Amino acid sequence: GEDWRRIEFPSLDLRSIVFLSDSTAVLSCSNGRIIKSKDLFRTFSVSVTPSSTEIKGIHFVDDIRGVLLDKNGLMAKTTNGGSNWTNVCYVNAGTINDVIIRNEDIIYAVGDRGKTVRTSDGGFTWQNISIQTESKLNSIFSGEWNKLYAGGSKGSIFFSSDNGVSWEKQPAQTSLDVIDIGFFDDNCGVAITAEGDVLMTSLGLLESGNQSGQGDNPLIVSKDEVEDNFTLIGNYPNPFNPKTTITFTIPERSSIEIEIYDILGKEVKHYPKSLFDGGRNSIEFDGSNLPTGVYFYKLNFGSFTKLGRMVLIK
């Protein structure tokens, strides 16, 4: 991301991008068109879909099978990587804001006023699994097993452990609109608000931290009762350039694994399990080869995890 080149798409209002490989990408547009490139946009083709309005969600199961939903609920599928699309059905769910697919048959969509629908037969029939809320739902994420997360207006984040049969609201400690949500693994996730705040979780409890990086410590999210003597003190300095020290405490001599991720969830550094003495410990992180941005570090101690945030400014 250190160098960028401008690519013009005349008369096309772009909405989202999905990468099918290192060089192949699909863009969705506000007029229902799809742009596909196989060479990082040196060349590209424009495909017509059954939709003529804004495409709200586009996801791919693999590099050839995908699904899109427009804001009016029209659903279309592709079996050739987005070159051609076939109309499947209309989802009777009002305005559609996001869609996620687990496989070719199981698809979820969210909309306004808690509207949530699910299909298990590729879109031919839909089940109403709406959340009891007046919030506009902007994003849905499908985790491992039966877990679902939905994010929406006024800081609302909802969790389901049974494929949407029941939902519970999570404490997010923010009133800002959540526009996207995703997870690194089954426990650690990040949600983003329209105003640039980042919400982080390591154990299913969400709290907020601003990207400005101000304050003595980065955000630490955990449940106090989980492990009183496993503590992530934080990193100092923060913001930093190019080095910072991550400090933590453990109750006894144990192995600790540390992972560093960028804002998109890509792992940029991995410290394999190493033995540390009980008590206060630290490790230096060098971001010399990384661009300015927000980064997250995850500490794994046995079955417990801590997550922190740091800001690299060059």
MARDREN-875478 format. One record per residue (C-alpha): residue number from 1; x, y, z; residue in one letter. Coordinates in nm, 4 decimals, decimal comma. Each point is the difference from the previous one (the first is absolute). Example, Ala and Ser with C-alpha at 12.3 -4.5 7.8 and 13.67 -1.06 7.14 Angstrom:
<atom pos="1" east="1,2300" north="-0,4500" up="0,7800" code="a"/>
<atom pos="2" east="0,1370" north="0,3440" up="-0,0660" code="s"/>
***
This chain:
<atom pos="1" east="0,0000" north="0,0000" up="0,0000" code="g"/>
<atom pos="2" east="0,2989" north="0,2399" up="-0,0143" code="e"/>
<atom pos="3" east="-0,0575" north="0,0861" up="-0,3676" code="d"/>
<atom pos="4" east="-0,3376" north="0,0513" up="-0,1712" code="w"/>
<atom pos="5" east="-0,0974" north="0,0679" up="-0,3606" code="r"/>
<atom pos="6" east="-0,3247" north="0,1601" up="-0,1075" code="r"/>
<atom pos="7" east="-0,2363" north="-0,2041" up="-0,2184" code="i"/>
<atom pos="8" east="-0,2898" north="0,1749" up="-0,1720" code="e"/>
<atom pos="9" east="-0,3371" north="-0,1693" up="-0,0549" code="f"/>
<atom pos="10" east="-0,2045" north="0,2594" up="-0,1969" code="p"/>
<atom pos="11" east="-0,3638" north="0,0459" up="0,1023" code="s"/>
<atom pos="12" east="0,0147" north="-0,2801" up="0,2584" code="l"/>
<atom pos="13" east="-0,0682" north="0,0608" up="0,3699" code="d"/>
<atom pos="14" east="0,1940" north="-0,2720" up="0,1844" code="l"/>
<atom pos="15" east="-0,1346" north="-0,1649" up="0,3162" code="r"/>
<atom pos="16" east="0,2149" north="-0,2997" up="0,1044" code="s"/>
<atom pos="17" east="0,2886" north="-0,2221" up="-0,1043" code="i"/>
<atom pos="18" east="0,0632" north="-0,3738" up="0,0448" code="v"/>
<atom pos="19" east="0,3293" north="-0,1719" up="-0,0850" code="f"/>
<atom pos="20" east="-0,0253" north="-0,3515" up="-0,1421" code="l"/>
<atom pos="21" east="0,3796" north="-0,0432" up="-0,0184" code="s"/>
<atom pos="22" east="0,3152" north="0,2108" up="0,0224" code="d"/>
<atom pos="23" east="-0,0708" north="0,1524" up="-0,3412" code="s"/>
<atom pos="24" east="-0,3740" north="-0,0532" up="-0,0629" code="t"/>
<atom pos="25" east="-0,2582" north="0,2361" up="0,1483" code="a"/>
<atom pos="26" east="-0,3698" north="0,0786" up="-0,0377" code="v"/>
<atom pos="27" east="-0,1474" north="0,3472" up="0,0566" code="l"/>
<atom pos="28" east="-0,3686" north="0,0751" up="0,0531" code="s"/>
<atom pos="29" east="-0,1624" north="0,3251" up="-0,1110" code="c"/>
<atom pos="30" east="-0,3022" north="0,2096" up="0,0915" code="s"/>
<atom pos="31" east="-0,1748" north="-0,0696" up="-0,3317" code="n"/>
<atom pos="32" east="0,0095" north="-0,3791" up="0,0271" code="g"/>
<atom pos="33" east="0,3093" north="-0,0442" up="-0,2153" code="r"/>
<atom pos="34" east="0,2962" north="-0,2218" up="0,0900" code="i"/>
<atom pos="35" east="0,3613" north="0,0735" up="-0,0925" code="i"/>
<atom pos="36" east="0,2438" north="-0,2931" up="-0,0174" code="k"/>
<atom pos="37" east="0,3748" north="0,0077" up="-0,0501" code="s"/>
<atom pos="38" east="0,2463" north="-0,2897" up="-0,0166" code="k"/>
<atom pos="39" east="0,3171" north="0,2134" up="-0,0049" code="d"/>
<atom pos="40" east="-0,0360" north="0,2522" up="0,2840" code="l"/>
<atom pos="41" east="-0,2092" north="0,2375" up="-0,2165" code="f"/>
<atom pos="42" east="0,2493" north="0,0447" up="-0,2800" code="r"/>
<atom pos="43" east="-0,2932" north="-0,1265" up="-0,2039" code="t"/>
<atom pos="44" east="-0,3586" north="-0,0630" up="0,1071" code="f"/>
<atom pos="45" east="-0,3444" north="-0,0920" up="-0,1266" code="s"/>
<atom pos="46" east="-0,3444" north="0,1310" up="0,0989" code="v"/>
<atom pos="47" east="-0,2779" north="-0,2549" up="0,0506" code="s"/>
<atom pos="48" east="-0,3730" north="0,0614" up="0,0074" code="v"/>
<atom pos="49" east="-0,1938" north="-0,1593" up="0,2869" code="t"/>
<atom pos="50" east="-0,3771" north="-0,0403" up="0,0379" code="p"/>
<atom pos="51" east="0,0121" north="0,3007" up="0,2348" code="s"/>
<atom pos="52" east="-0,0280" north="0,3629" up="-0,1094" code="s"/>
<atom pos="53" east="0,0509" north="0,1577" up="0,3432" code="t"/>
<atom pos="54" east="0,2587" north="0,0109" up="0,2799" code="e"/>
<atom pos="55" east="0,1588" north="-0,3356" up="0,0833" code="i"/>
<atom pos="56" east="0,0047" north="-0,0178" up="0,3804" code="k"/>
<atom pos="57" east="0,1885" north="-0,3237" up="0,0521" code="g"/>
<atom pos="58" east="0,2237" north="-0,2263" up="-0,2045" code="i"/>
<atom pos="59" east="0,1780" north="-0,3076" up="0,1336" code="h"/>
<atom pos="60" east="0,1755" north="-0,3010" up="-0,1475" code="f"/>
<atom pos="61" east="0,0140" north="-0,3567" up="0,1312" code="v"/>
<atom pos="62" east="0,3051" north="-0,0692" up="-0,2169" code="d"/>
<atom pos="63" east="0,1584" north="0,1534" up="-0,3097" code="d"/>
<atom pos="64" east="-0,2955" north="-0,0867" up="-0,2263" code="i"/>
<atom pos="65" east="-0,3183" north="-0,0167" up="0,2119" code="r"/>
<atom pos="66" east="-0,1469" north="0,3197" up="0,1376" code="g"/>
<atom pos="67" east="-0,3215" north="0,1793" up="0,0883" code="v"/>
<atom pos="68" east="-0,1139" north="0,3617" up="-0,0016" code="l"/>
<atom pos="69" east="-0,2996" north="0,1815" up="0,1441" code="l"/>
<atom pos="70" east="-0,1105" north="0,3473" up="-0,0982" code="d"/>
<atom pos="71" east="-0,1745" north="0,2487" up="0,2257" code="k"/>
<atom pos="72" east="-0,3444" north="-0,1093" up="-0,1230" code="n"/>
<atom pos="73" east="0,0599" north="-0,3656" up="0,0899" code="g"/>
<atom pos="74" east="0,0815" north="-0,1373" up="-0,3446" code="l"/>
<atom pos="75" east="0,2354" north="-0,2960" up="0,0336" code="m"/>
<atom pos="76" east="0,2243" north="-0,1265" up="-0,2790" code="a"/>
<atom pos="77" east="0,2645" north="-0,2718" up="-0,0184" code="k"/>
<atom pos="78" east="0,3119" north="-0,0597" up="-0,2055" code="t"/>
<atom pos="79" east="0,1798" north="-0,3280" up="-0,0719" code="t"/>
<atom pos="80" east="0,2827" north="0,1461" up="-0,2083" code="n"/>
<atom pos="81" east="0,1669" north="0,2500" up="0,2297" code="g"/>
<atom pos="82" east="-0,2340" north="0,2919" up="-0,0688" code="g"/>
<atom pos="83" east="0,0133" north="0,0111" up="-0,3803" code="s"/>
<atom pos="84" east="-0,3691" north="-0,0967" up="-0,0276" code="n"/>
<atom pos="85" east="-0,2837" north="0,0207" up="0,2541" code="w"/>
<atom pos="86" east="-0,3373" north="-0,1753" up="0,0195" code="t"/>
<atom pos="87" east="-0,3048" north="0,1335" up="0,1842" code="n"/>
<atom pos="88" east="-0,1004" north="-0,2356" up="0,2812" code="v"/>
<atom pos="89" east="-0,2759" north="0,1751" up="0,1938" code="c"/>
<atom pos="90" east="-0,1161" north="0,3089" up="0,1857" code="y"/>
<atom pos="91" east="0,0568" north="0,0033" up="0,3748" code="v"/>
<atom pos="92" east="-0,3057" north="0,1475" up="0,1709" code="n"/>
<atom pos="93" east="0,1923" north="0,1800" up="0,2738" code="a"/>
<atom pos="94" east="-0,0340" north="0,3684" up="-0,0839" code="g"/>
<atom pos="95" east="0,3261" north="0,1844" up="-0,0535" code="t"/>
<atom pos="96" east="0,3038" north="-0,2332" up="-0,0059" code="i"/>
<atom pos="97" east="0,3211" north="0,1374" up="0,1553" code="n"/>
<atom pos="98" east="0,2348" north="-0,3016" up="0,0077" code="d"/>
<atom pos="99" east="0,0192" north="-0,3674" up="-0,0931" code="v"/>
<atom pos="100" east="0,2261" north="-0,2885" up="0,1051" code="i"/>
<atom pos="101" east="0,0154" north="-0,3548" up="-0,1311" code="i"/>
<atom pos="102" east="0,1318" north="-0,3036" up="0,1844" code="r"/>
<atom pos="103" east="-0,0251" north="-0,2304" up="-0,2975" code="n"/>
<atom pos="104" east="-0,1944" north="-0,0342" up="-0,3232" code="e"/>
<atom pos="105" east="-0,3276" north="-0,0557" up="0,1871" code="d"/>
<atom pos="106" east="0,0178" north="0,1893" up="0,3318" code="i"/>
<atom pos="107" east="-0,0271" north="0,3773" up="-0,0375" code="i"/>
<atom pos="108" east="-0,0827" north="0,2782" up="0,2484" code="y"/>
<atom pos="109" east="-0,1139" north="0,3576" up="-0,0716" code="a"/>
<atom pos="110" east="-0,0675" north="0,2975" up="0,2281" code="v"/>
<atom pos="111" east="-0,1917" north="0,3241" up="-0,0466" code="g"/>
<atom pos="112" east="-0,1793" north="0,2792" up="0,1813" code="d"/>
<atom pos="113" east="-0,1780" north="-0,0248" up="0,3386" code="r"/>
<atom pos="114" east="0,1712" north="-0,3272" up="0,0936" code="g"/>
<atom pos="115" east="-0,1120" north="-0,1857" up="-0,3101" code="k"/>
<atom pos="116" east="0,1991" north="-0,3222" up="-0,0359" code="t"/>
<atom pos="117" east="-0,0783" north="-0,2879" up="-0,2364" code="v"/>
<atom pos="118" east="0,1579" north="-0,3372" up="-0,0709" code="r"/>
<atom pos="119" east="-0,0182" north="-0,2557" up="-0,2796" code="t"/>
<atom pos="120" east="0,1278" north="-0,3569" up="0,0093" code="s"/>
<atom pos="121" east="-0,0905" north="-0,0919" up="-0,3590" code="d"/>
<atom pos="122" east="0,1947" north="0,2526" up="-0,2033" code="g"/>
<atom pos="123" east="-0,2619" north="0,2747" up="0,0123" code="g"/>
<atom pos="124" east="-0,3163" north="-0,1809" up="-0,1086" code="f"/>
<atom pos="125" east="-0,1616" north="0,0347" up="0,3440" code="t"/>
<atom pos="126" east="0,0831" north="0,2407" up="0,2830" code="w"/>
<atom pos="127" east="-0,0504" north="-0,0158" up="0,3766" code="q"/>
<atom pos="128" east="-0,0588" north="0,3113" up="0,2097" code="n"/>
<atom pos="129" east="0,2485" north="0,0096" up="0,2910" code="i"/>
<atom pos="130" east="-0,0335" north="0,3721" up="0,0703" code="s"/>
<atom pos="131" east="0,1495" north="0,1658" up="0,3072" code="i"/>
<atom pos="132" east="-0,2379" north="0,1826" up="0,2331" code="q"/>
<atom pos="133" east="0,1424" north="0,3486" up="-0,0512" code="t"/>
<atom pos="134" east="-0,0720" north="0,3245" up="-0,1811" code="e"/>
<atom pos="135" east="0,3663" north="0,0215" up="-0,1030" code="s"/>
<atom pos="136" east="0,1077" north="0,0046" up="-0,3609" code="k"/>
<atom pos="137" east="0,2277" north="-0,3021" up="-0,0522" code="l"/>
<atom pos="138" east="0,2977" north="0,0857" up="-0,2220" code="n"/>
<atom pos="139" east="0,2133" north="-0,3127" up="0,0169" code="s"/>
<atom pos="140" east="-0,0182" north="-0,3719" up="0,0751" code="i"/>
<atom pos="141" east="0,2864" north="-0,2418" up="0,0615" code="f"/>
<atom pos="142" east="-0,0098" north="-0,3792" up="0,0085" code="s"/>
<atom pos="143" east="0,2415" north="-0,1523" up="0,2505" code="g"/>
<atom pos="144" east="0,0889" north="-0,3586" up="0,0826" code="e"/>
<atom pos="145" east="-0,2663" north="-0,2618" up="0,0653" code="w"/>
<atom pos="146" east="-0,3374" north="0,1718" up="0,0531" code="n"/>
<atom pos="147" east="0,1250" north="0,3465" up="0,0948" code="k"/>
<atom pos="148" east="-0,1282" north="0,3215" up="-0,1600" code="l"/>
<atom pos="149" east="0,0785" north="0,3653" up="0,0718" code="y"/>
<atom pos="150" east="-0,1991" north="0,2997" up="-0,1267" code="a"/>
<atom pos="151" east="0,0945" north="0,3659" up="0,0331" code="g"/>
<atom pos="152" east="-0,2196" north="0,3035" up="-0,0450" code="g"/>
<atom pos="153" east="-0,1013" north="0,3514" up="0,0900" code="s"/>
<atom pos="154" east="0,0656" north="0,1704" up="0,3355" code="k"/>
<atom pos="155" east="0,2708" north="-0,2450" up="0,1042" code="g"/>
<atom pos="156" east="-0,2189" north="-0,3088" up="-0,0169" code="s"/>
<atom pos="157" east="0,1751" north="-0,3356" up="-0,0284" code="i"/>
<atom pos="158" east="-0,1916" north="-0,3264" up="0,0249" code="f"/>
<atom pos="159" east="0,1207" north="-0,3584" up="0,0441" code="f"/>
<atom pos="160" east="-0,1636" north="-0,3345" up="-0,0745" code="s"/>
<atom pos="161" east="0,1407" north="-0,3413" up="0,0884" code="s"/>
<atom pos="162" east="-0,2799" north="-0,1976" up="-0,1699" code="d"/>
<atom pos="163" east="-0,0036" north="0,1183" up="-0,3645" code="n"/>
<atom pos="164" east="-0,2241" north="0,2953" up="0,0800" code="g"/>
<atom pos="165" east="-0,2773" north="-0,1804" up="0,1852" code="v"/>
<atom pos="166" east="0,0661" north="0,2273" up="0,2983" code="s"/>
<atom pos="167" east="0,2037" north="0,3192" up="0,0356" code="w"/>
<atom pos="168" east="0,1555" north="0,1913" up="0,2892" code="e"/>
<atom pos="169" east="0,1267" north="0,3565" up="-0,0009" code="k"/>
<atom pos="170" east="0,3637" north="0,0505" up="0,0922" code="q"/>
<atom pos="171" east="0,1280" north="0,2976" up="0,2018" code="p"/>
<atom pos="172" east="0,2026" north="0,2106" up="-0,2442" code="a"/>
<atom pos="173" east="0,0390" north="0,3209" up="0,2072" code="q"/>
<atom pos="174" east="-0,0566" north="0,2239" up="-0,3026" code="t"/>
<atom pos="175" east="-0,2928" north="0,1770" up="-0,1618" code="s"/>
<atom pos="176" east="0,1661" north="0,0181" up="-0,3423" code="l"/>
<atom pos="177" east="-0,1329" north="-0,1935" up="-0,2991" code="d"/>
<atom pos="178" east="0,1795" north="-0,3325" up="-0,0540" code="v"/>
<atom pos="179" east="0,0581" north="-0,0371" up="-0,3753" code="i"/>
<atom pos="180" east="0,2063" north="-0,3212" up="-0,0172" code="d"/>
<atom pos="181" east="0,0975" north="-0,2925" up="0,2214" code="i"/>
<atom pos="182" east="0,2394" north="-0,2937" up="-0,0370" code="g"/>
<atom pos="183" east="0,2110" north="-0,2502" up="0,1942" code="f"/>
<atom pos="184" east="0,3604" north="-0,1187" up="-0,0112" code="f"/>
<atom pos="185" east="-0,1037" north="-0,3310" up="0,1564" code="d"/>
<atom pos="186" east="-0,2799" north="-0,1388" up="0,2169" code="d"/>
<atom pos="187" east="0,0673" north="0,2442" up="0,2855" code="n"/>
<atom pos="188" east="0,1800" north="0,3113" up="-0,1234" code="c"/>
<atom pos="189" east="-0,1847" north="0,2483" up="-0,2164" code="g"/>
<atom pos="190" east="-0,0218" north="0,3614" up="-0,1085" code="v"/>
<atom pos="191" east="-0,2929" north="0,2260" up="-0,0864" code="a"/>
<atom pos="192" east="0,0317" north="0,3414" up="-0,1660" code="i"/>
<atom pos="193" east="-0,2264" north="0,3032" up="0,0394" code="t"/>
<atom pos="194" east="-0,0842" north="0,2663" up="-0,2563" code="a"/>
<atom pos="195" east="0,2006" north="0,2566" up="0,2015" code="e"/>
<atom pos="196" east="0,3200" north="-0,2080" up="0,0038" code="g"/>
<atom pos="197" east="-0,0194" north="-0,1645" up="0,3421" code="d"/>
<atom pos="198" east="0,1161" north="-0,3591" up="0,0338" code="v"/>
<atom pos="199" east="-0,1832" north="-0,2464" up="0,2258" code="l"/>
<atom pos="200" east="0,1984" north="-0,3058" up="0,1057" code="m"/>
<atom pos="201" east="-0,0826" north="-0,3258" up="0,1710" code="t"/>
<atom pos="202" east="0,2056" north="-0,2923" up="0,1233" code="s"/>
<atom pos="203" east="-0,2651" north="-0,1882" up="0,1959" code="l"/>
<atom pos="204" east="-0,3316" north="0,1135" up="-0,1436" code="g"/>
<atom pos="205" east="-0,0162" north="0,3223" up="0,2036" code="l"/>
<atom pos="206" east="0,0341" north="0,3098" up="-0,2183" code="l"/>
<atom pos="207" east="0,1390" north="0,3375" up="0,1040" code="e"/>
<atom pos="208" east="0,1180" north="0,2977" up="-0,2020" code="s"/>
<atom pos="209" east="0,3282" north="0,1744" up="-0,0727" code="g"/>
<atom pos="210" east="0,0631" north="0,3015" up="-0,2248" code="n"/>
<atom pos="211" east="0,2538" north="-0,0287" up="-0,2814" code="q"/>
<atom pos="212" east="0,1748" north="0,3142" up="0,1178" code="s"/>
<atom pos="213" east="0,2111" north="-0,2165" up="0,2284" code="g"/>
<atom pos="214" east="-0,0070" north="0,2520" up="0,2823" code="q"/>
<atom pos="215" east="0,0213" north="-0,1155" up="0,3601" code="g"/>
<atom pos="216" east="0,2459" north="-0,1857" up="0,2169" code="d"/>
<atom pos="217" east="-0,0969" north="-0,3465" up="-0,1203" code="n"/>
<atom pos="218" east="-0,1687" north="-0,1521" up="-0,3036" code="p"/>
<atom pos="219" east="-0,3426" north="-0,1517" up="0,0403" code="l"/>
<atom pos="220" east="0,0008" north="-0,3318" up="0,1875" code="i"/>
<atom pos="221" east="-0,3136" north="-0,2130" up="-0,0181" code="v"/>
<atom pos="222" east="-0,0513" north="-0,2956" up="0,2305" code="s"/>
<atom pos="223" east="-0,2178" north="-0,1410" up="0,2745" code="k"/>
<atom pos="224" east="0,1542" north="0,0667" up="0,3409" code="d"/>
<atom pos="225" east="-0,1030" north="-0,3317" up="0,1408" code="e"/>
<atom pos="226" east="0,1707" north="-0,2039" up="-0,2722" code="v"/>
<atom pos="227" east="0,3591" north="0,0239" up="0,1163" code="e"/>
<atom pos="228" east="0,0886" north="0,2604" up="0,2640" code="d"/>
<atom pos="229" east="0,3739" north="-0,0544" up="-0,0302" code="n"/>
<atom pos="230" east="0,0222" north="0,0077" up="-0,3808" code="f"/>
<atom pos="231" east="0,0071" north="0,3717" up="-0,0784" code="t"/>
<atom pos="232" east="0,0778" north="0,1959" up="-0,3139" code="l"/>
<atom pos="233" east="0,1513" north="0,3238" up="0,1313" code="i"/>
<atom pos="234" east="0,0317" north="0,1466" up="-0,3500" code="g"/>
<atom pos="235" east="0,2660" north="0,1371" up="-0,2308" code="n"/>
<atom pos="236" east="0,2167" north="0,3067" up="0,0466" code="y"/>
<atom pos="237" east="0,0446" north="0,2350" up="-0,1722" code="p"/>
<atom pos="238" east="-0,3364" north="0,0164" up="-0,1748" code="n"/>
<atom pos="239" east="-0,0102" north="0,1454" up="-0,2632" code="p"/>
<atom pos="240" east="0,3507" north="-0,1176" up="-0,0933" code="f"/>
<atom pos="241" east="0,2630" north="0,0196" up="-0,2754" code="n"/>
<atom pos="242" east="0,1370" north="-0,2499" up="-0,0794" code="p"/>
<atom pos="243" east="0,0376" north="-0,2027" up="0,3228" code="k"/>
<atom pos="244" east="-0,2230" north="-0,0588" up="0,3006" code="t"/>
<atom pos="245" east="0,0087" north="-0,2336" up="0,3006" code="t"/>
<atom pos="246" east="-0,2958" north="-0,2267" up="0,0807" code="i"/>
<atom pos="247" east="-0,0215" north="-0,0808" up="0,3722" code="t"/>
<atom pos="248" east="-0,2033" north="-0,2701" up="0,1749" code="f"/>
<atom pos="249" east="-0,0080" north="-0,2072" up="0,3177" code="t"/>
<atom pos="250" east="-0,0554" north="-0,3743" up="0,0453" code="i"/>
<atom pos="251" east="-0,0508" north="-0,1961" up="0,3245" code="p"/>
<atom pos="252" east="0,2789" north="-0,2544" up="-0,0571" code="e"/>
<atom pos="253" east="0,2675" north="-0,1086" up="-0,2474" code="r"/>
<atom pos="254" east="-0,1995" north="-0,0719" up="-0,3146" code="s"/>
<atom pos="255" east="-0,0044" north="0,0123" up="-0,3787" code="s"/>
<atom pos="256" east="-0,1389" north="0,3121" up="-0,1672" code="i"/>
<atom pos="257" east="-0,0828" north="0,0432" up="-0,3688" code="e"/>
<atom pos="258" east="-0,0346" north="0,3491" up="-0,1504" code="i"/>
<atom pos="259" east="-0,1618" north="0,0918" up="-0,3315" code="e"/>
<atom pos="260" east="-0,0068" north="0,3434" up="-0,1673" code="i"/>
<atom pos="261" east="-0,2758" north="0,0958" up="-0,2486" code="y"/>
<atom pos="262" east="-0,0688" north="0,3029" up="-0,2165" code="d"/>
<atom pos="263" east="-0,3371" north="0,1785" up="-0,0138" code="i"/>
<atom pos="264" east="-0,1238" north="-0,2436" up="-0,2689" code="l"/>
<atom pos="265" east="0,0730" north="-0,3056" up="0,2136" code="g"/>
<atom pos="266" east="0,3127" north="-0,1085" up="-0,1898" code="k"/>
<atom pos="267" east="0,2730" north="-0,1446" up="0,2197" code="e"/>
<atom pos="268" east="0,3176" north="0,2078" up="-0,0395" code="v"/>
<atom pos="269" east="0,2151" north="-0,1541" up="0,2754" code="k"/>
<atom pos="270" east="-0,0093" north="-0,3245" up="0,1953" code="h"/>
<atom pos="271" east="0,1970" north="-0,0792" up="0,3141" code="y"/>
<atom pos="272" east="-0,0242" north="-0,3780" up="0,0517" code="p"/>
<atom pos="273" east="-0,0507" north="-0,1445" up="0,3464" code="k"/>
<atom pos="274" east="0,2896" north="0,0839" up="0,2301" code="s"/>
<atom pos="275" east="0,0586" north="-0,0524" up="0,3705" code="l"/>
<atom pos="276" east="-0,0278" north="0,3039" up="0,2281" code="f"/>
<atom pos="277" east="0,0577" north="0,0168" up="0,3752" code="d"/>
<atom pos="278" east="-0,2919" north="0,0664" up="0,2317" code="g"/>
<atom pos="279" east="-0,0631" north="0,3671" up="0,0728" code="g"/>
<atom pos="280" east="0,0592" north="0,3034" up="-0,2216" code="r"/>
<atom pos="281" east="0,1401" north="-0,0608" up="-0,3504" code="n"/>
<atom pos="282" east="0,0424" north="0,2014" up="-0,3183" code="s"/>
<atom pos="283" east="0,0845" north="-0,0425" up="-0,3662" code="i"/>
<atom pos="284" east="0,1126" north="0,2645" up="-0,2505" code="e"/>
<atom pos="285" east="-0,1905" north="0,0408" up="-0,3248" code="f"/>
<atom pos="286" east="0,1724" north="0,1633" up="-0,2983" code="d"/>
<atom pos="287" east="-0,2281" north="0,1500" up="-0,2655" code="g"/>
<atom pos="288" east="0,2772" north="0,1290" up="-0,2260" code="s"/>
<atom pos="289" east="-0,1283" north="-0,1980" up="-0,2987" code="n"/>
<atom pos="290" east="-0,3665" north="0,0937" up="0,0521" code="l"/>
<atom pos="291" east="-0,1972" north="0,3080" up="-0,1135" code="p"/>
<atom pos="292" east="-0,1692" north="0,2513" up="0,2283" code="t"/>
<atom pos="293" east="-0,3239" north="-0,1398" up="0,1409" code="g"/>
<atom pos="294" east="-0,1911" north="-0,1706" up="0,2786" code="v"/>
<atom pos="295" east="0,1211" north="-0,3459" up="0,1056" code="y"/>
<atom pos="296" east="-0,1313" north="-0,2586" up="0,2457" code="f"/>
<atom pos="297" east="0,2006" north="-0,2430" up="0,2104" code="y"/>
<atom pos="298" east="-0,1395" north="-0,3210" up="0,1450" code="k"/>
<atom pos="299" east="0,1585" north="-0,1865" up="0,2902" code="l"/>
<atom pos="300" east="-0,0852" north="-0,3684" up="0,0402" code="n"/>
<atom pos="301" east="0,0555" north="-0,1552" up="0,3435" code="f"/>
<atom pos="302" east="-0,1386" north="-0,3531" up="0,0231" code="g"/>
<atom pos="303" east="-0,3706" north="0,0291" up="-0,0756" code="s"/>
<atom pos="304" east="-0,0044" north="0,3742" up="0,0786" code="f"/>
<atom pos="305" east="0,0452" north="0,2921" up="-0,2384" code="t"/>
<atom pos="306" east="0,0638" north="0,3726" up="0,0370" code="k"/>
<atom pos="307" east="-0,0297" north="0,2558" up="-0,2788" code="l"/>
<atom pos="308" east="0,1578" north="0,3453" up="-0,0231" code="g"/>
<atom pos="309" east="0,0235" north="0,2861" up="-0,2490" code="r"/>
<atom pos="310" east="0,2974" north="0,2105" up="-0,1040" code="m"/>
<atom pos="311" east="0,0579" north="0,2787" up="-0,2522" code="v"/>
<atom pos="312" east="0,3097" north="0,0232" up="-0,2210" code="l"/>
<atom pos="313" east="0,0670" north="0,3550" up="-0,1256" code="i"/>
<atom pos="314" east="0,2904" north="0,0657" up="-0,2344" code="k"/>
***
